[in-house]
Amino acid sequence: MTHPDHLSDDDTATLRQIRRRDPDIDRLTRHVRAFAAMMTGRHGDRLDNWITHVEHDSLPSLASFARNLRRDYDAVRNGLSMPCNSGPVEGSINRIILWNQFCQVCARLSSSVGHWRCAGVSGTARPRACSS
């Protein structure tokens, strides 16, 4: 998502025209920008107010997103407030999950073809569990 101040003049004019024509897009743009300001400015204290405004709007997908934020409210608020986050840990967990899925596919292919051998992903070493 590009910061509004970094849009080209043409993109700014196009977005302005679209927002004038469609009130839903105009409201969506305001909500998304407010959320982006919370993220970049570490304003987790604004989260409850943002969720309430979004839930009372008539944009069902965004309201659903806001309701889901309430499920893990403390973690979301801390993530929007604190300078450190668990991004590197989440990245490692996602990499492990992807590797696990890859190994499961290799195991299925190996059993169906009989001689299939798994290749490493992105040059990473293949764990023993994936070798056939």
Residue frames as qw, qx, qy, qz and C-alpha x, y, z in Angstrom:
[[0.000, 0.891, 0.454, 0.000, 0.00, 0.00, 0.00],
 [0.428, 0.359, -0.003, 0.829, 1.44, 3.34, -1.02],
 [0.179, -0.519, -0.425, 0.720, 1.31, 6.20, 1.43],
 [0.304, 0.842, 0.445, -0.013, -1.06, 8.89, 0.09],
 [0.098, -0.899, 0.195, 0.379, 1.76, 11.44, 0.11],
 [0.347, -0.405, 0.712, 0.456, 3.79, 9.22, -2.22],
 [0.599, 0.519, 0.608, 0.039, 1.15, 8.77, -4.95],
 [0.308, 0.092, 0.402, 0.857, 1.86, 10.31, -8.31],
 [0.256, 0.235, 0.088, -0.934, -0.29, 13.28, -9.34],
 [0.500, 0.025, -0.619, -0.605, -2.17, 11.08, -11.82],
 [0.419, -0.205, -0.875, 0.128, -2.85, 8.40, -9.20],
 [0.023, -0.269, -0.521, 0.810, -3.99, 11.03, -6.70],
 [0.387, 0.178, -0.165, -0.889, -6.40, 12.52, -9.24],
 [0.516, -0.044, -0.772, -0.368, -7.71, 9.07, -10.22],
 [0.302, -0.251, -0.830, 0.395, -8.28, 8.05, -6.62],
 [0.133, 0.242, 0.296, -0.914, -10.02, 11.35, -5.92],
 [0.484, 0.086, -0.420, -0.762, -12.39, 10.75, -8.88],
 [0.498, -0.129, -0.853, -0.089, -13.13, 7.18, -7.79],
 [0.178, -0.254, -0.706, 0.637, -13.81, 8.28, -4.21],
 [0.284, 0.180, 0.056, -0.940, -16.20, 10.99, -5.42],
 [0.548, 0.038, -0.578, -0.603, -18.16, 8.48, -7.52],
 [0.721, -0.213, -0.655, -0.074, -18.43, 5.73, -4.94],
 [0.411, -0.720, 0.243, -0.504, -19.19, 6.53, -1.29],
 [0.961, -0.276, 0.027, 0.011, -18.29, 2.95, -0.23],
 [0.779, 0.293, -0.130, 0.539, -14.80, 3.30, -1.67],
 [0.029, 0.731, -0.192, 0.654, -14.46, 6.71, -0.04],
 [0.694, -0.608, 0.187, -0.337, -15.34, 5.28, 3.39],
 [0.977, -0.040, -0.016, 0.210, -13.14, 2.23, 2.83],
 [0.549, 0.547, -0.189, 0.603, -10.23, 4.49, 1.91],
 [0.251, -0.738, 0.249, -0.575, -10.69, 6.54, 5.08],
 [0.876, -0.431, 0.138, -0.166, -10.84, 3.42, 7.27],
 [0.919, 0.161, -0.057, 0.356, -7.78, 1.82, 5.65],
 [0.334, 0.656, -0.225, 0.638, -5.78, 5.03, 5.93],
 [0.498, -0.697, 0.232, -0.460, -6.72, 5.38, 9.60],
 [0.965, -0.242, 0.096, 0.042, -5.60, 1.79, 10.23],
 [0.754, 0.406, -0.115, 0.503, -2.35, 2.40, 8.34],
 [0.004, -0.759, 0.255, -0.599, -1.71, 5.49, 10.46],
 [0.775, -0.552, 0.197, -0.237, -2.21, 3.36, 13.60],
 [0.967, 0.036, 0.030, 0.250, 0.29, 0.82, 12.28],
 [0.605, 0.500, -0.118, 0.609, 2.98, 3.23, 11.18],
 [0.074, -0.691, 0.227, -0.682, 2.59, 5.61, 14.12],
 [0.386, -0.061, -0.835, 0.388, 2.23, 2.93, 16.81],
 [0.352, -0.199, 0.179, -0.897, -1.15, 4.22, 17.93],
 [0.302, -0.183, -0.935, -0.023, -2.65, 1.07, 19.42],
 [0.062, 0.309, 0.579, -0.752, -4.65, 3.31, 21.75],
 [0.413, 0.281, -0.161, -0.851, -6.85, 4.19, 18.74],
 [0.129, 0.029, -0.953, -0.274, -7.71, 0.57, 17.93],
 [0.113, 0.419, 0.832, -0.345, -10.93, 0.28, 19.94],
 [0.276, 0.620, 0.138, -0.722, -12.32, 3.46, 18.42],
 [0.235, 0.378, -0.657, -0.608, -11.35, 2.32, 14.91],
 [0.033, -0.126, -0.989, -0.076, -12.98, -1.09, 15.36],
 [0.192, 0.532, 0.638, -0.522, -16.18, 0.49, 16.69],
 [0.301, 0.581, -0.151, -0.741, -16.41, 2.89, 13.73],
 [0.213, 0.259, -0.820, -0.464, -15.80, 0.10, 11.23],
 [0.046, 0.234, 0.962, -0.133, -18.32, -2.26, 12.85],
 [0.246, 0.620, 0.493, -0.559, -21.00, 0.43, 12.61],
 [0.221, 0.480, -0.427, -0.734, -20.27, 1.11, 8.94],
 [0.842, 0.308, 0.249, -0.365, -22.00, -0.74, 6.11],
 [0.459, 0.604, -0.636, -0.138, -18.86, -2.37, 4.69],
 [0.940, -0.258, 0.026, -0.224, -19.35, -6.06, 5.60],
 [0.862, 0.242, -0.289, 0.339, -15.87, -7.34, 4.72],
 [0.220, 0.530, -0.406, 0.711, -14.11, -4.63, 6.69],
 [0.613, -0.498, 0.200, -0.580, -16.53, -5.07, 9.61],
 [0.985, -0.086, -0.147, -0.013, -15.71, -8.80, 9.61],
 [0.619, 0.393, -0.377, 0.566, -11.99, -7.95, 9.70],
 [0.154, -0.570, 0.332, -0.736, -12.60, -5.60, 12.63],
 [0.843, -0.372, 0.051, -0.386, -14.60, -8.23, 14.54],
 [0.935, 0.087, -0.254, 0.234, -11.75, -10.70, 14.06],
 [0.301, 0.545, -0.406, 0.669, -9.32, -8.16, 15.50],
 [0.546, -0.554, 0.217, -0.590, -11.38, -8.23, 18.70],
 [0.965, -0.121, -0.227, -0.053, -10.71, -11.98, 19.06],
 [0.790, -0.103, -0.183, 0.577, -7.06, -11.29, 19.83],
 [0.004, -0.964, -0.144, -0.224, -7.46, -7.68, 20.88],
 [0.539, -0.786, 0.206, 0.223, -4.58, -7.50, 23.38],
 [0.706, -0.097, 0.451, 0.537, -2.07, -8.93, 20.91],
 [0.403, 0.676, 0.384, 0.482, -3.27, -6.64, 18.10],
 [0.172, -0.978, -0.061, -0.103, -3.19, -3.57, 20.31],
 [0.626, -0.618, 0.317, 0.354, 0.30, -4.43, 21.57],
 [0.673, 0.188, 0.471, 0.539, 1.45, -5.06, 18.01],
 [0.240, 0.811, 0.294, 0.445, 0.20, -1.61, 17.02],
 [0.341, -0.935, 0.014, -0.096, 1.76, 0.04, 20.08],
 [0.708, -0.564, 0.318, 0.282, 5.10, -1.58, 20.77],
 [0.218, 0.786, -0.467, -0.340, 8.30, -0.97, 18.77],
 [0.037, -0.319, 0.934, 0.158, 9.15, -4.68, 18.63],
 [0.818, 0.116, 0.014, -0.564, 7.04, -7.47, 17.21],
 [0.712, -0.187, 0.676, 0.012, 7.10, -11.18, 16.53],
 [0.636, 0.657, -0.185, -0.360, 7.56, -10.82, 12.76],
 [0.236, 0.552, -0.797, -0.067, 10.81, -12.83, 12.60],
 [0.362, -0.078, 0.882, -0.291, 9.29, -15.60, 14.73],
 [0.690, 0.455, 0.343, -0.446, 6.13, -15.68, 12.59],
 [0.512, 0.661, -0.455, -0.305, 8.32, -15.86, 9.48],
 [0.006, 0.380, -0.922, 0.068, 10.18, -18.86, 10.89],
 [0.522, 0.163, 0.738, -0.395, 6.92, -20.59, 11.81],
 [0.677, 0.588, 0.043, -0.441, 5.53, -19.99, 8.31],
 [0.337, 0.604, -0.699, -0.180, 8.73, -21.38, 6.79],
 [0.225, -0.177, 0.935, -0.212, 8.42, -24.53, 8.95],
 [0.629, 0.370, 0.511, -0.453, 4.77, -24.97, 7.98],
 [0.595, 0.656, -0.270, -0.377, 5.61, -24.55, 4.29],
 [0.143, 0.488, -0.860, -0.040, 8.45, -27.07, 4.60],
 [0.430, 0.027, 0.836, -0.339, 6.14, -29.54, 6.34],
 [0.687, 0.524, 0.239, -0.443, 3.56, -29.20, 3.55],
 [0.431, 0.662, -0.552, -0.266, 6.30, -29.65, 0.95],
 [0.084, -0.323, 0.937, -0.102, 7.46, -32.84, 2.65],
 [0.584, 0.235, 0.658, -0.412, 3.92, -34.19, 2.76],
 [0.667, 0.630, -0.087, -0.389, 3.53, -33.62, -0.96],
 [0.244, 0.584, -0.768, -0.100, 6.88, -35.31, -1.59],
 [0.338, -0.126, 0.898, -0.253, 5.81, -38.30, 0.48],
 [0.688, 0.429, 0.407, -0.420, 2.56, -38.62, -1.49],
 [0.566, 0.688, -0.351, -0.288, 4.38, -38.34, -4.81],
 [0.011, 0.501, -0.865, 0.035, 7.01, -40.81, -3.69],
 [0.485, 0.045, 0.826, -0.284, 4.42, -43.40, -2.71],
 [0.691, 0.553, 0.281, -0.371, 2.38, -42.94, -5.89],
 [0.541, 0.731, -0.383, -0.162, 5.29, -42.85, -8.36],
 [0.982, -0.141, -0.016, 0.125, 7.59, -45.20, -6.48],
 [0.754, 0.034, 0.006, 0.656, 10.88, -43.55, -7.38],
 [0.066, 0.897, 0.115, 0.422, 10.15, -39.83, -6.92],
 [0.619, -0.209, -0.322, 0.685, 12.86, -37.97, -5.03],
 [0.106, -0.946, -0.279, 0.126, 12.23, -34.61, -3.34],
 [0.511, 0.441, -0.059, 0.735, 14.31, -31.65, -4.39],
 [0.317, -0.390, -0.411, 0.760, 15.24, -28.92, -1.92],
 [0.106, 0.896, 0.413, 0.122, 13.33, -25.64, -1.85],
 [0.069, 0.978, -0.107, 0.167, 15.28, -22.45, -2.60],
 [0.482, 0.565, -0.567, 0.356, 18.59, -24.18, -2.07],
 [0.525, -0.555, 0.455, -0.457, 17.76, -25.26, 1.47],
 [0.079, 0.275, -0.957, 0.037, 18.94, -28.62, 2.69],
 [0.706, -0.192, -0.467, -0.497, 16.44, -31.44, 2.60],
 [0.490, -0.450, 0.599, -0.445, 15.62, -32.94, 5.99],
 [0.064, -0.152, 0.985, 0.048, 15.85, -36.73, 6.42],
 [0.455, 0.351, 0.677, -0.459, 12.07, -36.95, 6.76],
 [0.567, 0.649, -0.017, -0.506, 11.70, -35.89, 3.13],
 [0.092, 0.500, -0.801, -0.317, 14.31, -38.22, 1.65],
 [0.916, 0.113, 0.106, -0.370, 13.09, -41.29, -0.14]]
